Structure formats: structure tokens, C-alpha cells
Amino acid sequence: MLYSVMRHRTQLYLDPDQFRWLKRRAGPRGSVAGVVRELIDDARSQQTRDWSGDTLIRFLGEEPPADSGAPSTVQTLDRELYG
């Protein structure tokens, strides 16, 4: 069942210290492959997206034009967001 979900198989060369560390982390009943997958998932979940290029997110995070005294309308939204 596990293999029907997995799409890629890879080979990984480790030095002896890396392999011992993974074996210790896996414990007596765990697998080195399982530890590697967990480490990858943990690293991926901790990544933060760079929103600096997203105009809408910047607009929502900064003071919107409507708070500056100029009313914001649907007709002016594109101009306010994209300049």
C-alpha cells in the first residue's frame, strides 16, 4: 500500500556519522527512510513564503489608501493595488 502512494525512489549516500545519527533517531523499530521523509516534511513546513512580490498581500499588510483619507472603491482598486 505504501508503495502505491510513493512516486519516486532515490538512493542517498551518507557518511558513517550521518547514518549512525539517522539510525539512532529512527530507534529500534523505525526506519532511516522514514526519518529522512519526516525531516523533509518538517523542513518544508517551516519554509516561509516570500510575499514581497505579491502586491495584494503587501496592500493588505500596509496602510490601505482608504485609511489615508482618499476613499477606495471597486473602480479604483486596480490603480491602488498596481499603480
mmCIF file of the N, C-alpha and C atoms, coordinates in Angstrom:
data_MODEL
# 
_entry.id   MODEL 
# 
loop_
_atom_site.group_PDB 
_atom_site.id 
_atom_site.type_symbol 
_atom_site.label_atom_id 
_atom_site.label_alt_id 
_atom_site.label_comp_id 
_atom_site.label_asym_id 
_atom_site.label_entity_id 
_atom_site.label_seq_id 
_atom_site.pdbx_PDB_ins_code 
_atom_site.Cartn_x 
_atom_site.Cartn_y 
_atom_site.Cartn_z 
_atom_site.occupancy 
_atom_site.B_iso_or_equiv 
_atom_site.pdbx_formal_charge 
_atom_site.auth_seq_id 
_atom_site.auth_comp_id 
_atom_site.auth_asym_id 
_atom_site.auth_atom_id 
_atom_site.pdbx_PDB_model_num 
ATOM 1   N N  . MET A 1 1  ? 0.826   -1.190 0.000   1.00 0.00 ? 1  MET A N  1 
ATOM 2   C CA . MET A 1 1  ? 0.000   0.000  0.000   1.00 0.00 ? 1  MET A CA 1 
ATOM 3   C C  . MET A 1 1  ? 0.870   1.254  0.000   1.00 0.00 ? 1  MET A C  1 
ATOM 4   N N  . LEU A 1 2  ? 1.926   1.276  0.794   1.00 0.00 ? 2  LEU A N  1 
ATOM 5   C CA . LEU A 1 2  ? 2.806   2.444  0.869   1.00 0.00 ? 2  LEU A CA 1 
ATOM 6   C C  . LEU A 1 2  ? 3.407   2.754  -0.490  1.00 0.00 ? 2  LEU A C  1 
ATOM 7   N N  . TYR A 1 3  ? 3.785   1.729  -1.226  1.00 0.00 ? 3  TYR A N  1 
ATOM 8   C CA . TYR A 1 3  ? 4.462   1.947  -2.495  1.00 0.00 ? 3  TYR A CA 1 
ATOM 9   C C  . TYR A 1 3  ? 3.527   2.512  -3.563  1.00 0.00 ? 3  TYR A C  1 
ATOM 10  N N  . SER A 1 4  ? 2.227   2.315  -3.423  1.00 0.00 ? 4  SER A N  1 
ATOM 11  C CA . SER A 1 4  ? 1.302   2.873  -4.403  1.00 0.00 ? 4  SER A CA 1 
ATOM 12  C C  . SER A 1 4  ? 1.172   4.379  -4.244  1.00 0.00 ? 4  SER A C  1 
ATOM 13  N N  . VAL A 1 5  ? 1.491   4.914  -3.068  1.00 0.00 ? 5  VAL A N  1 
ATOM 14  C CA . VAL A 1 5  ? 1.417   6.349  -2.814  1.00 0.00 ? 5  VAL A CA 1 
ATOM 15  C C  . VAL A 1 5  ? 2.727   7.033  -3.186  1.00 0.00 ? 5  VAL A C  1 
ATOM 16  N N  . MET A 1 6  ? 3.833   6.376  -2.947  1.00 0.00 ? 6  MET A N  1 
ATOM 17  C CA . MET A 1 6  ? 5.149   6.943  -3.227  1.00 0.00 ? 6  MET A CA 1 
ATOM 18  C C  . MET A 1 6  ? 5.397   6.968  -4.726  1.00 0.00 ? 6  MET A C  1 
ATOM 19  N N  . ARG A 1 7  ? 5.937   8.055  -5.220  1.00 0.00 ? 7  ARG A N  1 
ATOM 20  C CA . ARG A 1 7  ? 6.149   8.210  -6.651  1.00 0.00 ? 7  ARG A CA 1 
ATOM 21  C C  . ARG A 1 7  ? 7.619   8.079  -7.062  1.00 0.00 ? 7  ARG A C  1 
ATOM 22  N N  . HIS A 1 8  ? 8.525   8.352  -6.142  1.00 0.00 ? 8  HIS A N  1 
ATOM 23  C CA . HIS A 1 8  ? 9.948   8.353  -6.508  1.00 0.00 ? 8  HIS A CA 1 
ATOM 24  C C  . HIS A 1 8  ? 10.753  7.546  -5.502  1.00 0.00 ? 8  HIS A C  1 
ATOM 25  N N  . ARG A 1 9  ? 11.682  6.831  -6.021  1.00 0.00 ? 9  ARG A N  1 
ATOM 26  C CA . ARG A 1 9  ? 12.630  6.121  -5.179  1.00 0.00 ? 9  ARG A CA 1 
ATOM 27  C C  . ARG A 1 9  ? 13.993  6.729  -5.451  1.00 0.00 ? 9  ARG A C  1 
ATOM 28  N N  . THR A 1 10 ? 14.765  6.926  -4.383  1.00 0.00 ? 10 THR A N  1 
ATOM 29  C CA . THR A 1 10 ? 16.067  7.555  -4.562  1.00 0.00 ? 10 THR A CA 1 
ATOM 30  C C  . THR A 1 10 ? 17.122  6.808  -3.765  1.00 0.00 ? 10 THR A C  1 
ATOM 31  N N  . GLN A 1 11 ? 18.345  7.020  -4.133  1.00 0.00 ? 11 GLN A N  1 
ATOM 32  C CA . GLN A 1 11 ? 19.469  6.444  -3.412  1.00 0.00 ? 11 GLN A CA 1 
ATOM 33  C C  . GLN A 1 11 ? 20.245  7.599  -2.811  1.00 0.00 ? 11 GLN A C  1 
ATOM 34  N N  . LEU A 1 12 ? 20.668  7.433  -1.579  1.00 0.00 ? 12 LEU A N  1 
ATOM 35  C CA . LEU A 1 12 ? 21.327  8.503  -0.852  1.00 0.00 ? 12 LEU A CA 1 
ATOM 36  C C  . LEU A 1 12 ? 22.611  7.967  -0.245  1.00 0.00 ? 12 LEU A C  1 
ATOM 37  N N  . TYR A 1 13 ? 23.709  8.642  -0.515  1.00 0.00 ? 13 TYR A N  1 
ATOM 38  C CA . TYR A 1 13 ? 24.985  8.257  0.071   1.00 0.00 ? 13 TYR A CA 1 
ATOM 39  C C  . TYR A 1 13 ? 25.225  9.094  1.323   1.00 0.00 ? 13 TYR A C  1 
ATOM 40  N N  . LEU A 1 14 ? 25.511  8.430  2.432   1.00 0.00 ? 14 LEU A N  1 
ATOM 41  C CA . LEU A 1 14 ? 25.743  9.092  3.710   1.00 0.00 ? 14 LEU A CA 1 
ATOM 42  C C  . LEU A 1 14 ? 27.099  8.689  4.254   1.00 0.00 ? 14 LEU A C  1 
ATOM 43  N N  . ASP A 1 15 ? 27.701  9.604  5.002   1.00 0.00 ? 15 ASP A N  1 
ATOM 44  C CA . ASP A 1 15 ? 28.933  9.199  5.677   1.00 0.00 ? 15 ASP A CA 1 
ATOM 45  C C  . ASP A 1 15 ? 28.539  8.414  6.930   1.00 0.00 ? 15 ASP A C  1 
ATOM 46  N N  . PRO A 1 16 ? 29.453  7.716  7.557   1.00 0.00 ? 16 PRO A N  1 
ATOM 47  C CA . PRO A 1 16 ? 29.119  6.858  8.698   1.00 0.00 ? 16 PRO A CA 1 
ATOM 48  C C  . PRO A 1 16 ? 28.443  7.612  9.854   1.00 0.00 ? 16 PRO A C  1 
ATOM 49  N N  . ASP A 1 17 ? 28.890  8.827  10.135  1.00 0.00 ? 17 ASP A N  1 
ATOM 50  C CA . ASP A 1 17 ? 28.275  9.596  11.229  1.00 0.00 ? 17 ASP A CA 1 
ATOM 51  C C  . ASP A 1 17 ? 26.834  9.972  10.906  1.00 0.00 ? 17 ASP A C  1 
ATOM 52  N N  . GLN A 1 18 ? 26.566  10.351 9.687   1.00 0.00 ? 18 GLN A N  1 
ATOM 53  C CA . GLN A 1 18 ? 25.193  10.684 9.297   1.00 0.00 ? 18 GLN A CA 1 
ATOM 54  C C  . GLN A 1 18 ? 24.285  9.469  9.427   1.00 0.00 ? 18 GLN A C  1 
ATOM 55  N N  . PHE A 1 19 ? 24.787  8.314  8.969   1.00 0.00 ? 19 PHE A N  1 
ATOM 56  C CA . PHE A 1 19 ? 23.979  7.103  9.042   1.00 0.00 ? 19 PHE A CA 1 
ATOM 57  C C  . PHE A 1 19 ? 23.726  6.699  10.492  1.00 0.00 ? 19 PHE A C  1 
ATOM 58  N N  . ARG A 1 20 ? 24.730  6.773  11.346  1.00 0.00 ? 20 ARG A N  1 
ATOM 59  C CA . ARG A 1 20 ? 24.535  6.430  12.770  1.00 0.00 ? 20 ARG A CA 1 
ATOM 60  C C  . ARG A 1 20 ? 23.513  7.364  13.412  1.00 0.00 ? 20 ARG A C  1 
ATOM 61  N N  . TRP A 1 21 ? 23.590  8.654  13.078  1.00 0.00 ? 21 TRP A N  1 
ATOM 62  C CA . TRP A 1 21 ? 22.649  9.623  13.640  1.00 0.00 ? 21 TRP A CA 1 
ATOM 63  C C  . TRP A 1 21 ? 21.221  9.278  13.218  1.00 0.00 ? 21 TRP A C  1 
ATOM 64  N N  . LEU A 1 22 ? 21.029  8.969  11.945  1.00 0.00 ? 22 LEU A N  1 
ATOM 65  C CA . LEU A 1 22 ? 19.697  8.606  11.462  1.00 0.00 ? 22 LEU A CA 1 
ATOM 66  C C  . LEU A 1 22 ? 19.193  7.320  12.112  1.00 0.00 ? 22 LEU A C  1 
ATOM 67  N N  . LYS A 1 23 ? 20.073  6.335  12.265  1.00 0.00 ? 23 LYS A N  1 
ATOM 68  C CA . LYS A 1 23 ? 19.677  5.067  12.907  1.00 0.00 ? 23 LYS A CA 1 
ATOM 69  C C  . LYS A 1 23 ? 19.258  5.309  14.356  1.00 0.00 ? 23 LYS A C  1 
ATOM 70  N N  . ARG A 1 24 ? 20.031  6.151  15.081  1.00 0.00 ? 24 ARG A N  1 
ATOM 71  C CA . ARG A 1 24 ? 19.659  6.463  16.474  1.00 0.00 ? 24 ARG A CA 1 
ATOM 72  C C  . ARG A 1 24 ? 18.313  7.171  16.519  1.00 0.00 ? 24 ARG A C  1 
ATOM 73  N N  . ARG A 1 25 ? 18.120  8.113  15.625  1.00 0.00 ? 25 ARG A N  1 
ATOM 74  C CA . ARG A 1 25 ? 16.861  8.860  15.602  1.00 0.00 ? 25 ARG A CA 1 
ATOM 75  C C  . ARG A 1 25 ? 15.687  7.947  15.254  1.00 0.00 ? 25 ARG A C  1 
ATOM 76  N N  . ALA A 1 26 ? 15.917  6.981  14.384  1.00 0.00 ? 26 ALA A N  1 
ATOM 77  C CA . ALA A 1 26 ? 14.855  6.057  13.994  1.00 0.00 ? 26 ALA A CA 1 
ATOM 78  C C  . ALA A 1 26 ? 14.487  5.114  15.135  1.00 0.00 ? 26 ALA A C  1 
ATOM 79  N N  . GLY A 1 27 ? 15.449  4.820  15.993  1.00 0.00 ? 27 GLY A N  1 
ATOM 80  C CA . GLY A 1 27 ? 15.172  3.905  17.098  1.00 0.00 ? 27 GLY A CA 1 
ATOM 81  C C  . GLY A 1 27 ? 15.141  2.466  16.633  1.00 0.00 ? 27 GLY A C  1 
ATOM 82  N N  . PRO A 1 28 ? 14.893  1.559  17.554  1.00 0.00 ? 28 PRO A N  1 
ATOM 83  C CA . PRO A 1 28 ? 14.967  0.138  17.217  1.00 0.00 ? 28 PRO A CA 1 
ATOM 84  C C  . PRO A 1 28 ? 13.890  -0.324 16.233  1.00 0.00 ? 28 PRO A C  1 
ATOM 85  N N  . ARG A 1 29 ? 12.759  0.335  16.190  1.00 0.00 ? 29 ARG A N  1 
ATOM 86  C CA . ARG A 1 29 ? 11.681  -0.108 15.301  1.00 0.00 ? 29 ARG A CA 1 
ATOM 87  C C  . ARG A 1 29 ? 11.447  0.836  14.124  1.00 0.00 ? 29 ARG A C  1 
ATOM 88  N N  . GLY A 1 30 ? 12.162  1.945  14.070  1.00 0.00 ? 30 GLY A N  1 
ATOM 89  C CA . GLY A 1 30 ? 11.963  2.913  12.998  1.00 0.00 ? 30 GLY A CA 1 
ATOM 90  C C  . GLY A 1 30 ? 12.820  2.620  11.792  1.00 0.00 ? 30 GLY A C  1 
ATOM 91  N N  . SER A 1 31 ? 12.602  3.393  10.751  1.00 0.00 ? 31 SER A N  1 
ATOM 92  C CA . SER A 1 31 ? 13.401  3.213  9.546   1.00 0.00 ? 31 SER A CA 1 
ATOM 93  C C  . SER A 1 31 ? 14.132  4.507  9.220   1.00 0.00 ? 31 SER A C  1 
ATOM 94  N N  . VAL A 1 32 ? 15.308  4.362  8.642   1.00 0.00 ? 32 VAL A N  1 
ATOM 95  C CA . VAL A 1 32 ? 16.091  5.518  8.222   1.00 0.00 ? 32 VAL A CA 1 
ATOM 96  C C  . VAL A 1 32 ? 15.303  6.295  7.166   1.00 0.00 ? 32 VAL A C  1 
ATOM 97  N N  . ALA A 1 33 ? 14.682  5.597  6.239   1.00 0.00 ? 33 ALA A N  1 
ATOM 98  C CA . ALA A 1 33 ? 13.897  6.262  5.200   1.00 0.00 ? 33 ALA A CA 1 
ATOM 99  C C  . ALA A 1 33 ? 12.761  7.086  5.810   1.00 0.00 ? 33 ALA A C  1 
ATOM 100 N N  . GLY A 1 34 ? 12.118  6.534  6.831   1.00 0.00 ? 34 GLY A N  1 
ATOM 101 C CA . GLY A 1 34 ? 11.045  7.264  7.494   1.00 0.00 ? 34 GLY A CA 1 
ATOM 102 C C  . GLY A 1 34 ? 11.543  8.537  8.157   1.00 0.00 ? 34 GLY A C  1 
ATOM 103 N N  . VAL A 1 35 ? 12.721  8.466  8.753   1.00 0.00 ? 35 VAL A N  1 
ATOM 104 C CA . VAL A 1 35 ? 13.312  9.649  9.387   1.00 0.00 ? 35 VAL A CA 1 
ATOM 105 C C  . VAL A 1 35 ? 13.632  10.703 8.333   1.00 0.00 ? 35 VAL A C  1 
ATOM 106 N N  . VAL A 1 36 ? 14.190  10.294 7.211   1.00 0.00 ? 36 VAL A N  1 
ATOM 107 C CA . VAL A 1 36 ? 14.515  11.241 6.140   1.00 0.00 ? 36 VAL A CA 1 
ATOM 108 C C  . VAL A 1 36 ? 13.239  11.918 5.635   1.00 0.00 ? 36 VAL A C  1 
ATOM 109 N N  . ARG A 1 37 ? 12.161  11.132 5.436   1.00 0.00 ? 37 ARG A N  1 
ATOM 110 C CA . ARG A 1 37 ? 10.898  11.725 4.989   1.00 0.00 ? 37 ARG A CA 1 
ATOM 111 C C  . ARG A 1 37 ? 10.357  12.712 6.015   1.00 0.00 ? 37 ARG A C  1 
ATOM 112 N N  . GLU A 1 38 ? 10.435  12.369 7.311   1.00 0.00 ? 38 GLU A N  1 
ATOM 113 C CA . GLU A 1 38 ? 9.975   13.279 8.373   1.00 0.00 ? 38 GLU A CA 1 
ATOM 114 C C  . GLU A 1 38 ? 10.789  14.574 8.380   1.00 0.00 ? 38 GLU A C  1 
ATOM 115 N N  . LEU A 1 39 ? 12.114  14.460 8.237   1.00 0.00 ? 39 LEU A N  1 
ATOM 116 C CA . LEU A 1 39 ? 12.967  15.646 8.216   1.00 0.00 ? 39 LEU A CA 1 
ATOM 117 C C  . LEU A 1 39 ? 12.634  16.550 7.028   1.00 0.00 ? 39 LEU A C  1 
ATOM 118 N N  . ILE A 1 40 ? 12.374  15.938 5.875   1.00 0.00 ? 40 ILE A N  1 
ATOM 119 C CA . ILE A 1 40 ? 11.997  16.728 4.700   1.00 0.00 ? 40 ILE A CA 1 
ATOM 120 C C  . ILE A 1 40 ? 10.661  17.419 4.937   1.00 0.00 ? 40 ILE A C  1 
ATOM 121 N N  . ASP A 1 41 ? 9.682   16.695 5.459   1.00 0.00 ? 41 ASP A N  1 
ATOM 122 C CA . ASP A 1 41 ? 8.370   17.295 5.730   1.00 0.00 ? 41 ASP A CA 1 
ATOM 123 C C  . ASP A 1 41 ? 8.474   18.425 6.743   1.00 0.00 ? 41 ASP A C  1 
ATOM 124 N N  . ASP A 1 42 ? 9.282   18.238 7.791   1.00 0.00 ? 42 ASP A N  1 
ATOM 125 C CA . ASP A 1 42 ? 9.470   19.294 8.791   1.00 0.00 ? 42 ASP A CA 1 
ATOM 126 C C  . ASP A 1 42 ? 10.098  20.538 8.169   1.00 0.00 ? 42 ASP A C  1 
ATOM 127 N N  . ALA A 1 43 ? 11.117  20.337 7.350   1.00 0.00 ? 43 ALA A N  1 
ATOM 128 C CA . ALA A 1 43 ? 11.780  21.476 6.704   1.00 0.00 ? 43 ALA A CA 1 
ATOM 129 C C  . ALA A 1 43 ? 10.828  22.199 5.766   1.00 0.00 ? 43 ALA A C  1 
ATOM 130 N N  . ARG A 1 44 ? 10.024  21.444 5.030   1.00 0.00 ? 44 ARG A N  1 
ATOM 131 C CA . ARG A 1 44 ? 9.064   22.072 4.110   1.00 0.00 ? 44 ARG A CA 1 
ATOM 132 C C  . ARG A 1 44 ? 7.997   22.853 4.861   1.00 0.00 ? 44 ARG A C  1 
ATOM 133 N N  . SER A 1 45 ? 7.559   22.361 5.991   1.00 0.00 ? 45 SER A N  1 
ATOM 134 C CA . SER A 1 45 ? 6.506   23.054 6.732   1.00 0.00 ? 45 SER A CA 1 
ATOM 135 C C  . SER A 1 45 ? 7.025   24.319 7.406   1.00 0.00 ? 45 SER A C  1 
ATOM 136 N N  . GLN A 1 46 ? 8.333   24.418 7.609   1.00 0.00 ? 46 GLN A N  1 
ATOM 137 C CA . GLN A 1 46 ? 8.908   25.589 8.262   1.00 0.00 ? 46 GLN A CA 1 
ATOM 138 C C  . GLN A 1 46 ? 9.301   26.678 7.272   1.00 0.00 ? 46 GLN A C  1 
ATOM 139 N N  . GLN A 1 47 ? 9.217   26.382 6.000   1.00 0.00 ? 47 GLN A N  1 
ATOM 140 C CA . GLN A 1 47 ? 9.561   27.388 4.999   1.00 0.00 ? 47 GLN A CA 1 
ATOM 141 C C  . GLN A 1 47 ? 8.515   28.495 5.046   1.00 0.00 ? 47 GLN A C  1 
ATOM 142 N N  . THR A 1 48 ? 8.994   29.709 4.938   1.00 0.00 ? 48 THR A N  1 
ATOM 143 C CA . THR A 1 48 ? 8.070   30.830 4.866   1.00 0.00 ? 48 THR A CA 1 
ATOM 144 C C  . THR A 1 48 ? 8.094   31.380 3.450   1.00 0.00 ? 48 THR A C  1 
ATOM 145 N N  . ARG A 1 49 ? 6.939   31.716 2.988   1.00 0.00 ? 49 ARG A N  1 
ATOM 146 C CA . ARG A 1 49 ? 6.847   32.248 1.635   1.00 0.00 ? 49 ARG A CA 1 
ATOM 147 C C  . ARG A 1 49 ? 7.251   33.710 1.627   1.00 0.00 ? 49 ARG A C  1 
ATOM 148 N N  . ASP A 1 50 ? 7.956   34.101 0.593   1.00 0.00 ? 50 ASP A N  1 
ATOM 149 C CA . ASP A 1 50 ? 8.338   35.498 0.412   1.00 0.00 ? 50 ASP A CA 1 
ATOM 150 C C  . ASP A 1 50 ? 7.175   36.216 -0.276  1.00 0.00 ? 50 ASP A C  1 
ATOM 151 N N  . TRP A 1 51 ? 6.463   37.017 0.491   1.00 0.00 ? 51 TRP A N  1 
ATOM 152 C CA . TRP A 1 51 ? 5.289   37.719 -0.016  1.00 0.00 ? 51 TRP A CA 1 
ATOM 153 C C  . TRP A 1 51 ? 5.640   39.085 -0.595  1.00 0.00 ? 51 TRP A C  1 
ATOM 154 N N  . SER A 1 52 ? 6.914   39.464 -0.599  1.00 0.00 ? 52 SER A N  1 
ATOM 155 C CA . SER A 1 52 ? 7.276   40.815 -1.017  1.00 0.00 ? 52 SER A CA 1 
ATOM 156 C C  . SER A 1 52 ? 6.873   41.112 -2.453  1.00 0.00 ? 52 SER A C  1 
ATOM 157 N N  . GLY A 1 53 ? 6.787   40.102 -3.290  1.00 0.00 ? 53 GLY A N  1 
ATOM 158 C CA . GLY A 1 53 ? 6.408   40.324 -4.677  1.00 0.00 ? 53 GLY A CA 1 
ATOM 159 C C  . GLY A 1 53 ? 4.914   40.295 -4.914  1.00 0.00 ? 53 GLY A C  1 
ATOM 160 N N  . ASP A 1 54 ? 4.134   39.983 -3.902  1.00 0.00 ? 54 ASP A N  1 
ATOM 161 C CA . ASP A 1 54 ? 2.682   39.894 -4.043  1.00 0.00 ? 54 ASP A CA 1 
ATOM 162 C C  . ASP A 1 54 ? 2.044   41.225 -3.663  1.00 0.00 ? 54 ASP A C  1 
ATOM 163 N N  . THR A 1 55 ? 1.558   41.940 -4.652  1.00 0.00 ? 55 THR A N  1 
ATOM 164 C CA . THR A 1 55 ? 1.023   43.280 -4.437  1.00 0.00 ? 55 THR A CA 1 
ATOM 165 C C  . THR A 1 55 ? -0.171  43.274 -3.503  1.00 0.00 ? 55 THR A C  1 
ATOM 166 N N  . LEU A 1 56 ? -1.063  42.303 -3.641  1.00 0.00 ? 56 LEU A N  1 
ATOM 167 C CA . LEU A 1 56 ? -2.255  42.258 -2.790  1.00 0.00 ? 56 LEU A CA 1 
ATOM 168 C C  . LEU A 1 56 ? -1.881  42.037 -1.334  1.00 0.00 ? 56 LEU A C  1 
ATOM 169 N N  . ILE A 1 57 ? -0.978  41.129 -1.055  1.00 0.00 ? 57 ILE A N  1 
ATOM 170 C CA . ILE A 1 57 ? -0.565  40.870 0.321   1.00 0.00 ? 57 ILE A CA 1 
ATOM 171 C C  . ILE A 1 57 ? 0.114   42.100 0.908   1.00 0.00 ? 57 ILE A C  1 
ATOM 172 N N  . ARG A 1 58 ? 0.983   42.752 0.133   1.00 0.00 ? 58 ARG A N  1 
ATOM 173 C CA . ARG A 1 58 ? 1.605   43.988 0.614   1.00 0.00 ? 58 ARG A CA 1 
ATOM 174 C C  . ARG A 1 58 ? 0.548   45.032 0.908   1.00 0.00 ? 58 ARG A C  1 
ATOM 175 N N  . PHE A 1 59 ? -0.448  45.161 0.032   1.00 0.00 ? 59 PHE A N  1 
ATOM 176 C CA . PHE A 1 59 ? -1.526  46.129 0.206   1.00 0.00 ? 59 PHE A CA 1 
ATOM 177 C C  . PHE A 1 59 ? -2.284  45.858 1.509   1.00 0.00 ? 59 PHE A C  1 
ATOM 178 N N  . LEU A 1 60 ? -2.580  44.587 1.762   1.00 0.00 ? 60 LEU A N  1 
ATOM 179 C CA . LEU A 1 60 ? -3.335  44.233 2.968   1.00 0.00 ? 60 LEU A CA 1 
ATOM 180 C C  . LEU A 1 60 ? -2.504  44.424 4.227   1.00 0.00 ? 60 LEU A C  1 
ATOM 181 N N  . GLY A 1 61 ? -1.193  44.252 4.110   1.00 0.00 ? 61 GLY A N  1 
ATOM 182 C CA . GLY A 1 61 ? -0.321  44.386 5.268   1.00 0.00 ? 61 GLY A CA 1 
ATOM 183 C C  . GLY A 1 61 ? 0.062   45.812 5.588   1.00 0.00 ? 61 GLY A C  1 
ATOM 184 N N  . GLU A 1 62 ? -0.023  46.669 4.610   1.00 0.00 ? 62 GLU A N  1 
ATOM 185 C CA . GLU A 1 62 ? 0.336   48.068 4.812   1.00 0.00 ? 62 GLU A CA 1 
ATOM 186 C C  . GLU A 1 62 ? -0.933  48.884 5.043   1.00 0.00 ? 62 GLU A C  1 
ATOM 187 N N  . GLU A 1 63 ? -0.767  50.154 5.282   1.00 0.00 ? 63 GLU A N  1 
ATOM 188 C CA . GLU A 1 63 ? -1.925  51.026 5.471   1.00 0.00 ? 63 GLU A CA 1 
ATOM 189 C C  . GLU A 1 63 ? -2.624  51.193 4.129   1.00 0.00 ? 63 GLU A C  1 
ATOM 190 N N  . PRO A 1 64 ? -3.871  50.748 4.005   1.00 0.00 ? 64 PRO A N  1 
ATOM 191 C CA . PRO A 1 64 ? -4.570  50.864 2.727   1.00 0.00 ? 64 PRO A CA 1 
ATOM 192 C C  . PRO A 1 64 ? -4.890  52.317 2.399   1.00 0.00 ? 64 PRO A C  1 
ATOM 193 N N  . PRO A 1 65 ? -5.039  52.641 1.128   1.00 0.00 ? 65 PRO A N  1 
ATOM 194 C CA . PRO A 1 65 ? -5.322  54.009 0.726   1.00 0.00 ? 65 PRO A CA 1 
ATOM 195 C C  . PRO A 1 65 ? -6.580  54.578 1.373   1.00 0.00 ? 65 PRO A C  1 
ATOM 196 N N  . ALA A 1 66 ? -7.572  53.741 1.660   1.00 0.00 ? 66 ALA A N  1 
ATOM 197 C CA . ALA A 1 66 ? -8.812  54.238 2.260   1.00 0.00 ? 66 ALA A CA 1 
ATOM 198 C C  . ALA A 1 66 ? -8.546  54.862 3.628   1.00 0.00 ? 66 ALA A C  1 
ATOM 199 N N  . ASP A 1 67 ? -7.509  54.431 4.325   1.00 0.00 ? 67 ASP A N  1 
ATOM 200 C CA . ASP A 1 67 ? -7.185  54.990 5.632   1.00 0.00 ? 67 ASP A CA 1 
ATOM 201 C C  . ASP A 1 67 ? -6.410  56.299 5.519   1.00 0.00 ? 67 ASP A C  1 
ATOM 202 N N  . SER A 1 68 ? -6.008  56.650 4.312   1.00 0.00 ? 68 SER A N  1 
ATOM 203 C CA . SER A 1 68 ? -5.218  57.864 4.137   1.00 0.00 ? 68 SER A CA 1 
ATOM 204 C C  . SER A 1 68 ? -6.078  59.067 3.785   1.00 0.00 ? 68 SER A C  1 
ATOM 205 N N  . GLY A 1 69 ? -7.393  58.889 3.830   1.00 0.00 ? 69 GLY A N  1 
ATOM 206 C CA . GLY A 1 69 ? -8.294  59.996 3.533   1.00 0.00 ? 69 GLY A CA 1 
ATOM 207 C C  . GLY A 1 69 ? -8.904  59.910 2.155   1.00 0.00 ? 69 GLY A C  1 
ATOM 208 N N  . ALA A 1 70 ? -8.268  59.173 1.234   1.00 0.00 ? 70 ALA A N  1 
ATOM 209 C CA . ALA A 1 70 ? -8.827  59.012 -0.105  1.00 0.00 ? 70 ALA A CA 1 
ATOM 210 C C  . ALA A 1 70 ? -9.702  57.771 -0.118  1.00 0.00 ? 70 ALA A C  1 
ATOM 211 N N  . PRO A 1 71 ? -10.989 57.910 -0.454  1.00 0.00 ? 71 PRO A N  1 
ATOM 212 C CA . PRO A 1 71 ? -11.871 56.741 -0.442  1.00 0.00 ? 71 PRO A CA 1 
ATOM 213 C C  . PRO A 1 71 ? -11.454 55.717 -1.493  1.00 0.00 ? 71 PRO A C  1 
ATOM 214 N N  . SER A 1 72 ? -11.588 54.456 -1.135  1.00 0.00 ? 72 SER A N  1 
ATOM 215 C CA . SER A 1 72 ? -11.254 53.361 -2.033  1.00 0.00 ? 72 SER A CA 1 
ATOM 216 C C  . SER A 1 72 ? -12.552 52.771 -2.567  1.00 0.00 ? 72 SER A C  1 
ATOM 217 N N  . THR A 1 73 ? -12.624 52.553 -3.858  1.00 0.00 ? 73 THR A N  1 
ATOM 218 C CA . THR A 1 73 ? -13.819 51.965 -4.469  1.00 0.00 ? 73 THR A CA 1 
ATOM 219 C C  . THR A 1 73 ? -13.390 50.823 -5.363  1.00 0.00 ? 73 THR A C  1 
ATOM 220 N N  . VAL A 1 74 ? -14.352 50.067 -5.800  1.00 0.00 ? 74 VAL A N  1 
ATOM 221 C CA . VAL A 1 74 ? -14.055 48.965 -6.704  1.00 0.00 ? 74 VAL A CA 1 
ATOM 222 C C  . VAL A 1 74 ? -13.419 49.493 -7.981  1.00 0.00 ? 74 VAL A C  1 
ATOM 223 N N  . GLN A 1 75 ? -13.862 50.643 -8.450  1.00 0.00 ? 75 GLN A N  1 
ATOM 224 C CA . GLN A 1 75 ? -13.326 51.205 -9.677  1.00 0.00 ? 75 GLN A CA 1 
ATOM 225 C C  . GLN A 1 75 ? -11.859 51.622 -9.527  1.00 0.00 ? 75 GLN A C  1 
ATOM 226 N N  . THR A 1 76 ? -11.427 52.003 -8.360  1.00 0.00 ? 76 THR A N  1 
ATOM 227 C CA . THR A 1 76 ? -10.047 52.471 -8.172  1.00 0.00 ? 76 THR A CA 1 
ATOM 228 C C  . THR A 1 76 ? -9.127  51.394 -7.590  1.00 0.00 ? 76 THR A C  1 
ATOM 229 N N  . LEU A 1 77 ? -9.674  50.236 -7.300  1.00 0.00 ? 77 LEU A N  1 
ATOM 230 C CA . LEU A 1 77 ? -8.893  49.196 -6.621  1.00 0.00 ? 77 LEU A CA 1 
ATOM 231 C C  . LEU A 1 77 ? -7.653  48.782 -7.430  1.00 0.00 ? 77 LEU A C  1 
ATOM 232 N N  . ASP A 1 78 ? -7.821  48.506 -8.724  1.00 0.00 ? 78 ASP A N  1 
ATOM 233 C CA . ASP A 1 78 ? -6.664  48.121 -9.535  1.00 0.00 ? 78 ASP A CA 1 
ATOM 234 C C  . ASP A 1 78 ? -5.572  49.182 -9.517  1.00 0.00 ? 78 ASP A C  1 
ATOM 235 N N  . ARG A 1 79 ? -5.972  50.434 -9.655  1.00 0.00 ? 79 ARG A N  1 
ATOM 236 C CA . ARG A 1 79 ? -4.985  51.523 -9.648  1.00 0.00 ? 79 ARG A CA 1 
ATOM 237 C C  . ARG A 1 79 ? -4.280  51.605 -8.297  1.00 0.00 ? 79 ARG A C  1 
ATOM 238 N N  . GLU A 1 80 ? -5.050  51.394 -7.200  1.00 0.00 ? 80 GLU A N  1 
ATOM 239 C CA . GLU A 1 80 ? -4.459  51.455 -5.863  1.00 0.00 ? 80 GLU A CA 1 
ATOM 240 C C  . GLU A 1 80 ? -3.519  50.289 -5.616  1.00 0.00 ? 80 GLU A C  1 
ATOM 241 N N  . LEU A 1 81 ? -3.866  49.120 -6.140  1.00 0.00 ? 81 LEU A N  1 
ATOM 242 C CA . LEU A 1 81 ? -3.035  47.942 -5.934  1.00 0.00 ? 81 LEU A CA 1 
ATOM 243 C C  . LEU A 1 81 ? -1.813  47.931 -6.830  1.00 0.00 ? 81 LEU A C  1 
ATOM 244 N N  . TYR A 1 82 ? -2.004  48.250 -8.096  1.00 0.00 ? 82 TYR A N  1 
ATOM 245 C CA . TYR A 1 82 ? -0.948  48.047 -9.081  1.00 0.00 ? 82 TYR A CA 1 
ATOM 246 C C  . TYR A 1 82 ? -0.327  49.334 -9.599  1.00 0.00 ? 82 TYR A C  1 
ATOM 247 N N  . GLY A 1 83 ? -0.840  50.472 -9.140  1.00 0.00 ? 83 GLY A N  1 
ATOM 248 C CA . GLY A 1 83 ? -0.248  51.759 -9.501  1.00 0.00 ? 83 GLY A CA 1 
ATOM 249 C C  . GLY A 1 83 ? -0.693  52.323 -10.813 1.00 0.00 ? 83 GLY A C  1 
# 
